[in-house]
């Protein structure tokens, strides 16, 4: 499809590549150390010890104890498990859950599923920048509320929630607090104690680990029903033969993310703010989505008025730039992103959104190339947009 | 997830190199259809001579790759046709001329058919004539206005 040879990957919130060091760390667990850690022989025991080391490593990144980490197959499983697992474990206490309107579908669809089975769910509104108001959360808590689930960082607009404050509000009323930290883990500092978090979802492939591995943090003492039944793995809470290479890869990637966190975030922020500044000064009628300060270091999200996102993505792809959009046309549904609608964007503007997400591997030159391409493409699409035509005519009539 | 990879070569060609993009000044018929909610708006301009033959067709479209491609193809298909012949350019004809569309994009071809009809309706209104089998168009693209006036 591409007409140029180069590829500039600006979709790191979708997934990242497995780093060579990570692949290298995993390799022995495919080839030589392939034993099932549940085995009774020495061959298995050594592998089991490495899995426990990995557990210690990832626990360290979020200020948790190793025993509070349960490896899963990724973010969606962790979100599903946290919500269904708590809902079923605390069924007798109450059947009310609170979440926000901008959660990932792994949370929203799980909540909708529970609604069909007798639970009640409150979906909190967010403001124009995507923030949940702690006071609104406080008002929504009822005697039968068993869980609050609000994401750490939004996957589309990058907004960082006041997690510690939301957790404090939940705890003050004796309610458990879950946060989907899939976009935040390894990108911003997390401490489950300081942030009043009881359950936290993580996915490996967002931080250069392979796809198909993640974990759920469950604070010790919190009762949770299993989601996947069948074996004694993960203390009987999550059945399934241990994904040893995946877990080793996740731990290695976590270690690298931990060691580089500050400088990486600073570098990505520099690129991010350069992209934002150039787009704002050079492309008219572009609206930044999400908060300017409290946002993921690698997230840029703009709506370009009068144009549609899929067209934009195809033309960017032709120029070798990989991005993503909240447009309906890229999701296979007729509605644009629920996140963009929840922050109050009209449909037409939500359809014209573009998300560019950076990694430490991107360069300033790449971001410049992306903006140069974007300028040309936006201009071209506006040239064939009836909405732009009407707008310009109205502007002319006014002056 | 993305339908882009499912587009036929013809759809990609008409998206990358759309035919007849633009406006016709004082067109004999102009029609705008679609709505911002599902993200596709098409405007078609037609010039029609005294014999009822479409001498020129141009379009502007806000929408996805398929929306642009169907608009482009629709203008190609109606050029040189009589008003009655143009009415027979159905969504199916547009989709077939593009070697098919992904399932979720079929509504785009429907929009192209509606855009032709809306432009013909405008032409009929302006000239006080009745075109048999033609219904008045519908559109609603005003939501955005409210947002920026807030």
Interface residues (C-beta under 8 A of the other chain):
Chain A: X1 X305 X306 X307 X308 X310 X311 X313 X314 X317 X318 X327 X328 X329 X330 X331 X332 X334 X335 X336 X344 X345 X346 X347 X348 X349 X351 X383 X384 X385 X386 X387 X388 X389
Chain B: X1 X2 X3 X4 X5 X12 X15 X16 X18 X21 X22 X23 X32 X36 X37 X38 X39 X40 X41 X42 X43 X59 X60 X61 X62 X63 X64 X65 X66 X67 X68 X104 X105 X141 X143 X144 X146 X147
